[in-house]
């Protein structure tokens, strides 16, 4: 134990540091990090919405498993508690219910905001009809409500305003709360925190769960929750769960294999130390550069451990009898150094690709590989005994199998050429153009979100229109004009837009200008009251409010502090952006983007969400291919510099492995995404490692040939045990990477064996 104490201490310190770092590093799962920089105004708009749009702040909740009366009680109790939490700008579980203060503000501004404010509403016949309706209301069961409002608002401007808001909601009500089939009570919440704050979104989701628990649900009542905040937490947990499971299984299998090969726990620890240090270096490098680690980068970095294990394996496996670990490390270092350099060179272009996610992947893998290689070169010789136990030899016949493959090396170009021709005839690779298929969010949660949105009456937004203006008033005016023109042209049945909730100041002034002056209105009202049993002065509040409305002027967006419901609804459709203001218009009944574009005025942006998403994903793949090509060029340059013309033969191994891997993916029906292409960069580095170390076979020294082959076989098995399990994951990014690398590693190993120097003589 004293001999192995330094290695054991180093292992414990590395493991503790990695666990501590992992505990304090936030994981994210935003698919937008893997989308390219916007190439047009439509793409820029869509990417902004994906990252920080109003939809990223929404949470949907459903309560089911109990009678409707109990569900309604739970809904009301939850809503009250969530409103008091201060975490939400809006908590809605039924038709909009403004607070007393907001109702007072809206009531005072009703003539500027209500579409019922027309010149005809203040004529003597219209006022007579309005007063008769008030009289009928006083004789009905609605008498308390009529007595409260009607004497100040006989024309019904305020009820008309509220009815216009309530028309948006088409959900059935039970006891005043939304109730869908099931039965299922529905709540909609909008967080105050932005969608890019995962910790705040997680707190909001937890507050919803705590509010449900505090409501004392009875029986089988249960809470269903969905939304971007829930998605982010679920995606991160899904990635953690997959990586945790795969790490345990692969670590167990790799450890068992290495124990069989090495017959020594000490040598197993020697392999584990560079792996841990590589993972720690990658994690800290990404955290320092980006402030967080994407779940895909974490998963990619953990799978990188199967490659990082190659470096200590190479050092130990190449040790000749009687040779110390330090001497073996110095002897293989030139080849190992070139292998690391080519792997990192292939990953380096990802840092400059413009994809935050790809940059994280490249930085994690590059930093990890460098740290693992340096640990194998510098630390292991100092921590291991001068002569560690010998390795178990490969099974008999392994060298003969390599010789048999090498004897058919002339068939390799024909094989690769045939596969390339078959791929060309089969057409271009099938690309993944559905952004939902790339999301790490579990499919069950996506399906739940779809059901809740459908029951909540949320529209299936395929088309979004947008207009910019220097100020909020200009954006409101532009939205009003665009909605009116497009509706008149028949491009859509109707539009939801910000001016529907807060008309422009120009529209409000036009409405206020229709209000009669005090003397005229008083005369008309007195004439309308003739013969009706109202005492004189009964409608004095009406006259006072009309005069006050004329004097108050329009209500503007910056004066909505007392109207949180209106402000929150307006914020989803009108917001400041880059020194100006943007208004959104959501069409109803519009299916033809071309017709909308044809009818749209200049300056009105029409975004087809599905088509634009597909273009963004296609552009992302094209960009990844370009940067991958640049990485391949750097690798080839390093090979030519290090090995001369022989480097061209070595490059055939990773190139051929990539070709065979993507041919296999095509046969398996896989759609190629940016994750497959990212894995291809790592695969190219692994294939190059195999080619370089198989090239160390001396053609004459059978013992050295056996050590070279043994190192490559060990590396290949450990990589397959890591990435092969990843291929079984349900998280798309991990599945894509695991499957691509597993197929490619097998192909690279066979090609490296086939292209190894021909064997001379008998071992």
N, C-alpha and C positions, 0 to 999 in steps of 0.2 A: 504493500500500500504506500510505503514511503517513496518507492520509485515512481509510482503513478500519481502521487499527490498533486504535483503541478498541473497535470492534465485534468484531473478531477476538479481542482479548484477553478481552473479556467472554464471548464464546462459549466459549473454551477453559476459562476459570475455571468457568463454569456446567456444562459437560460433565464436567470433572474432579470437581467437587463432587457431581454426581448419581451418577457412577460409584462414587465413594468411599462415599457414603451407601448405595447399593444393595448394595454389597459387605458392609456391616456391619449391615444391617437383616435380622433373621430373618423368613422367610416361613412362614406356617402355612396349613393347608388343612382345618381342623376345621369340618365342616358344622354342628356344634352352635352355632357362633357366629351362624348365620342362623336359629336357632329362637327362638321368643318365650319370654318369662318364663313359668314354669309356672303354670297356672291351677287345678291340682288336685293332690292327693297323688300320683296315678298319674303325671301328667306330670312332677312334680318328681322323682319316683324315676327315671323313664326318662331325663330330662336329666342327672341326676347320673351314671347309668351310662354314658351316651354320652361324658361329659366325663372322668370319673375312675374309672369302675368297674374291677373287676379285669380285665375283658376287654381294657382298653386297654394292659395290660402284657404280653400274650401274643404270642409269636412262634412260628410254625410253620415247620419246615424239612423239606424232602424231598430225598433224595439218590437219583439215578437214573442210568441209563446204564452200569451195570457189573453183573457177576454178584453174586448174593446174598452170597456170602462176602466180596467186596470191599466191598459196601455196608455190611455189618455191621461190618467193620473201620473204615471211615470214620466210621460212626455212633459207635462207641465212642471213637475218637480225638477226634472233635469234642466229644462230651459231656464227656470228661475235661478238655480244654483250657478249655471254657466254664465248667465248675465252678470251675476254678482262677482264672478271670478276676475273680471277685468282683462281676461285673455282674448276676448272675442269682440270684434266690432259689431257683429250681427249674430243673433241666435234666433232663428225662425222655426216655429213648429206649427204655423198656421198663417192665415192672412196677416199682412203687416199690421202691427199694433203699435203705433207710436206712443212714446211716453207722454205724460201730461204736458211736460214742457214743450216737446216737439209738436204735439197736437195744437197747443196754443200758438206756436209760431206758424204752423201751416194754416191754421184757421185765420190768423191775422193776414197772411199773404195769399189767401185763397183766390182772390180775384185776379192776381197776377199769374198764378200757377194753373188754374182750372180751365179746361177746354170749354166749360159751360159759360165762361165770361164772353158773351157776344152782345152786340147791340140789341138784338131781338129780345134777349132775356130781360131787358130793362124798359121795354115798352109797356104802355098801360094795360093792354090785353094780357101780356105775359105775366105782369105783376098780379093782375086779377086772378088768373089761373093759379098762380103760386100761392096766393093768400087762401084761396078755396082749398088747395091741397093741404095747407097748414091746418085749416079748420077741420078737415076730415081726419088728419093725423091726431088732433087733440081728442077726437071722439073714439080713437082706436086704442089698442093695447100698447102702441108705441108712444103714448102720451108723454111719459117722462122724458124720452129722448127728444121728442118734438119740442117740448117746452124748453129744453136746455139749449137747443141750437136754432130752431126755426125762426124765432123772432129777430135773431141777428143775421140769419142767412136764409130768407124765404125763397130765394132763387135756386137754392141747392147747389151752390158752387163747391162747397166743401165735400158733401157726399159724392158729387160727380168726380172730384179729384181722387178720393179714396177708391171709388169703383174702378177708375182707370188703372190704379195700381193693382187692385185685386184681380183684374182680368188676366194677369200674367199666370196666375195659379189655377190650375185645372184639377187639383187633387181633391178627393172627397174629404169632407170634414166629419168628425165625430167628437162631440163635446168641445167644439172649438179648436181642435187640433187636426193636423193632417193625418189621414188614415188610409193606407193602401190595402189592397187585397192581401189576405193572409190569415187574420188581419195583422197589419204592421204599422206602427206609428212612426212617422218620419220627422227628422229634425235636420236643418241645414245651418251650419255654423261657418262664419268667416273669421279667421284669426287676425289679430292686429299685427302679429309678426309676419314678416315676409316669408315666402315659400323657400327662399334660399337659406333660412335659418333652421337647420334640422333639429337643433336642440329645442328651440321654441315650439316647433311643430310637434315634437314628441311630448312636450309638456302639455300642449293643448289636447292631444289625443288622450293622454293620461287623465287630464281634468275631466274629459267626457266620461271616461270609465269610472272615475271616482264619483262623479255626479250621479251616475246610474246606480252605483252601489249605495250611495247615501239616500237614494229615493226608496230604499227598502223594497226591492222587487220581490214579488211573491210567486210561488209556484215555479213554473218552468220559464219564466220571463228571461230573456237574454238580449244582450246588446250586440248589434252589428255595426261596425265602424269602417268607413273607407274614406279615401281622399289622399292627396299627395303626401301629407305628413305621415299618414299610416303606411302608405306605399314605401316611403323612404325607410321607415323603421323595419318594415317587413322584408324589404329587399336586403338591407344590411344584415338582418338576422338570418335570412335564407343563405346569403353568401357565407356568413360566419359558420352556420350549421354545416353547410356542405364542406367548407374548408376544414372545419374541426373534425368531421367524420373522416374525410379523405386523409387528413394529416395523420390521424391515429392509425387508420388501416394501413396506409402506405408506409408510415414509419415502422409499424410492426413487421410488415412484409419485408421492407428493405433491411431492417435490423436482422431478421431471421436469415435472409440471404447473405448478408455480410458476415454474420457469425459463421455460417457454413463455409464461406470462402476464407475468412481470416482465422477462425477458431480462437478469437481473442476479444474479450470485452474492451481491452485497452485500445485495440485498433478500431473497434466500433466507435469509441469515443473520439478517436483521432479524426474519423470521418465526420462525426456530428459537430465538432467545434467549428470548422470553417463554414459549415452549413448555417449554424446559428448566427455566426458573425456576419455572414452575407445577408441573411434575412434582416438582422438588426440594422445593418448599414443601409439597406434599401428602404426600410421603413422610416428611419430618421432622415434620410436624404429627401424623400418625398414630402414628409411632414415639414421640414425646414423650408423647402422650395414653394409648397402650395398651401400650407396651413391645414391640410386635411389629406386623407388618403382615400381614393376611390376604391370601392369594393372590388372592382375588376382588377385594379392595380395590386391590391392585396392578394387576391386569388392568383394572379399571374406571378406575383413575387413568391408566394408559397410554392407554386409548382416549379418555380425556378430552382428550388432547393434540390430537386432531382438532378439538375444540371450542375449545381454548385458542388454536389457530392462527387462529381467526376474528378475534381482537381486533387483532393487528398487521395482518392483511389489511384489516380495516375502516378502520384509520387510514391505511394507505398507499393503498388503493384509492379513498378519498374525497378524496384530494388533488387540488385543481383546478390547472390550469396556472398556473405562477408562484407557487403557494402552497407554503410550507415545510411540513415534516412536523409541526413544532410547532403551526403555525396550524391544520392539518387536525385534529390531535389535539384541540386546544381546541374546534374547531367540532363535532366528532362526539361529544365526551365526554358531553354530557347524554344522548344516545341510548344510547351505549355503557354509561354508568353505570346506566341503567335496565335494560338487557339483563342486565348482570352481577347487579344486585340481584334481578331476578326469577328468574334461574337459581339463585342462592344461596338465595333464599327458598324455592324449591321443594325444595332439598336439606336445608335446616335442620331440618325435622321429623325427619329420619332420626337426628339426634343424640340426640333424646329418645325414640326409638321403643322403647328397651329391648332392641334387637337389637345385640349387640356388632359383628357383621359389617356391619349397615346403618349403624351409627354411624361405622364406619371409612370406608365408602364415601362417606357424606355429608361427613365431615371432609376426606377426600382431595380429592374433587372441589371442594368449596367453597373450601378453601385454595388449590388449584391455579388455579381460575378467577380468584380475587381477585388472586393474584400475577401471573398472565399479563396481566390487564387493567391493573394498575398499571404493569407493565413496559412495556406498549404505550403507556401515557399519559405516563409520566415518563422512562423510559430511552431509548426509541427516538428521541425528538426530540433528545436530547443526543448520541446515537451516530451518527445518520445525517447525511449532508450536507444542507444546507438544501433543495436541489432534487435529489432522487434521480431516476434515469431514469424516463421515463414508462412506463405500463403498455401492454401490447398491447391494443387494443380488442377487444371481444367480436365474434364472427362477425356478419355482416349478417343481419338478420332476427330477432335475439334480442328486440329491443324490439317488433317486430311480433307475435312469439309471445306475449309478455306481454300485449300489447294484446288479442290474440284471446282469451286466457284471461279477462282482466278484463271483456271484453264479455259473458262468460257467468257473471258473478259471481252472478246471481240463481239460477243452477242449483245453487250450492254448498249452500244449506240443504236443498234437495230431495235432493241426493246424500247428504248426511250423514244426513238423516232416513231415507232408504231403507236405508242401511247399518245404522243403529241398529235399524230395524224387523226387518231380516233376521237380525241377531244375536239379537234377542229371540225370534224364531220358532225359531231354531236351538237355543235353550236357552242356559243359562249356559256360560261358557267352561270347557273341560276343565282341571281343576286337576291338577298333578303331585303325587301322593300317595305316591310311592315314594321314600323317602329315598335309596336307592342311585342313583337316576337323577340326583340333584342332586350327587352326590359327584364331585369332580375326580379321584378315583382312576381310572387307566386300566381299561377294562373287562376287558382280558386279565388284569390282576392280581387283580381281583375274582373272575374265574372260577377262577383258580389257587387262591385262598384257599378257595373253595367246595369244590374237589376235595380239597385237603389236609384240610380239616375233615371231609369225609365219610369219607375214608380213615382219619383218626385217631379216628373214632367219636364226634366231637363232636356232641351232640344239637342238633337244630334247635329252639332255644329260642323258642317262641312265647309261652308263659305263664311268668310268674315270680310267686312269692308272697313276700311280705315281711312281717315283723313287727318292731316296735320294743319295746324294754324299757329301763328305767333303767340296767341293768347287763348284763354278759355272761352271767351266770348266768340272769337272767330271760329273755334272748333264747334261750338254749339250751333252757330249759324250755318256752318257748312254741313253739319249732320242733319239739321232740319231741311235744308234745301235738297240734299242728296236723297233723303228718304222720300220726300214729296215727289221729286222728279222720277225716281225709279218706280215708285208705286203707281204713279200716273202712266208710266210707260209699260206697265204690266210685267216688269222684270221680277217682282216679288209681290206676295199678297200683303205683307206688312213688314215693318222693321221695329226691332227694339234698339233704341239709341238714346244717348244721354239727354237730348232735348225733350224726350218723352217724360222724363222725370224732373228735369229742371229746364224749362224753355229758355231760349236765349233772352238776353235783356231786351233786344229789339222786339221779340214776340210779346214779352211781358208788357213793354210800354204800349204796344199796339192794343193789347187787351185793356190796359188801364185807361187808355184814351177813349175807349168806348163807354166808360162809366159816365153817366150824366153828372152835371154839376149839382151841388147840394140843392139849389132852389128847384131845378127841373125835376130831380128825383123825388123831392118832397111832394111836389104837385102831382106827379104821376101816382105816387103811392097813396096820396089822399083820395084821388079819384078812384083808384082800384079798391080802396077800403070801403067805399060808399055802399051801404046796405049790408055790410058784414058785421057780425057782433064782436068787433075788436074795439077795445077802448082807444081813444086818442093817445098817441105817444107809445103804443105797444111796440111799434117797430122802430123806435128811436135808436136802438143799438145797430140796426141795419144801416140807417142813414149815417151814423157816426163811423161805422166800419168802412163804408164806401168812401167817405171823405178821407179817412186815415190811409186807405189803400192808395188813393190818388196822390197823397202827399209822400208816402213811403217810397214809392218807386220800385224798381225790380229787385228781386232776390238774386244774389250772385253766389258762385261756388265758394268764395272765401268767407261767406257769412252763414255757414251751415253748422257752426259749432253746437247750436242748440237742436240740431236735427240729425242725430246719428244714423237713423234708419235711412233717411234720404241721402245723406253723405256716403254711407257705405254702398248703397245701390248705385249711386252716381260714380263712385270710384272704380267700379268694374268696367265702366264704359267711357270714362273721361279721366285723363291723367296727364301730369306734366312729363315731358320727355325731351332731354337734350336741349334745354333752352326754349322749347315750344310746348304745345299741347296736342294730344292725340285723342280723337274720338273714334269709337268703334260702333259699327252698325251690324246687327245680326239679322239677316233676312229670314222670313218665314215663307215656306212654299216656293223657294227658289232652288231649282235643280240644275240649271244651265249656267255655268260660269261665263261662257262666251256671251250669252245674252246680257248678263250683268255688266260685263266689261264693255260691250257695245253701247249700252245705255248710260254708262257711268261718265260723269263729267271729268275733264282733266284734273288731276290731283287726287282723285279718289282711287285708293288702292283696293283691288279685289284679290283676295287670297283664297285659293282652293287648297284647303288644309291637306287633303290626301295627296293630291298631285305634287304639292310643294314639298311635302315630307319625302315622297319618293325621289324627287330631284335632289334633295339634300343628302339622302342616304347614298344615292348614286355618286354624287360629287365626293362624299366622304370616302367611298371605296376607291374612286379614281385618284384622290389625293394620297390615300394610303399606298396605292400601287406606285405612284410616282416616287414617294419617299422611300418605299421599299427598293425600287430600282436604284436610287441613289446609294442606299446602303449596300446593295449588291456590288455596285461599282467600287465603293470604298474597300469592300472585302477583297475583290479581285485585285485591286491595286496593292493591297498588303501582301497577298499571296505571291504576286509577281515579284514584289520587292524582296520577299523572304525566301522564295523557292524558285524563282526564275520561271522557265517554261514549264517546269513540273507543276507549277501552281495551276495551270490550266486543267491538267488532269485531275488535280485535287478538287477544283471547283465543280467538276462534273458530279461529285458525290452529293453536295447539298442541292445543286440545281436539279439533278435527277430525282432526289428524294422529294423535293417540292412538287415536281411534275407528277410523280406517282401518288403522292398524298392527295392532291387535288383531283386526280382521276378517280381515286377511291371515294372521295367525298361526293363526286358527281354520281358514281354508281349507287351510293347509299342514299341519294336523294337529298343531300344537305344543300341548303341555300347559303351561299358565301356571304359573310358579313365582315365588318371591320375587325371583329374578334378573330375570325379565321386568318385574316391577313396578318394580324398582330402575332398570332401564334406561329405563322410562317417565318417571321423574323427570328424567333427563338429557335425554331426547327433548323433554319439555315446555319445558325451558330453551332448547334449540336452536331449536325451532319459534318460540318467542317472539322470539329474536334475529332470525330471518328476517322475522317480521311487523313488528318495530320498524324495521328498516333498509329494508324495502320501503316502509314508510309515509313515508320521507324523500323519495320521488319527488314532485317539486313540481307535477306536472301541466303545467307550462309550460316549465321549463328542461330541455331534452332532454339536455344534457350532464350535469347533475346526476342526472337519471333514469338515464342510462347508467352513471354511476359507482355509484349505489346498486344497480342490478341486477348490475353486474359484481362488486361486493363479495359479494353474496349468492350468486351463482353460484360464485365462487371458494370461499367457505366451504362451500357444499353439496358441491362436488366433493371437497375435502380431507376432509370428514367421511365421505363415502361411501367414499373410498379407505381410510380407517382402519377404520371399523366394518364395511364390506362384507367385508373380509378376516377380521375377527373372526367373522363369521357362519359361516365355513368351518372354524373351530376345532372340535376334538373335546372340549375341556374344556367341560362343560355351562354353567358360569357365563359364559364368554367367548362361547360360541355364542349363548346366550340374549340377552345384551346386544347383541352385534353384529347379530343378525337383527332384533331389535326396533327398534334405533336406525336401521338402514339403511332398513327399510320406512317408519319414521316420518319420517325426514329427507326422503325423496323426496316423501311426502305433504305434509309441511309446506312444502316449496319450492313445489309446485304450488298449494297453498292460498294461500300468501303472494302468489304472482303473481296468482292469480284475485281476491284481495281487495285488491290494490294500488289506489291512487287511479286513477280512470279517466283515460286519456290525452287530452289536448286538443291539437289541431293536429297538425303534422307535424314530426318531429325533423329 
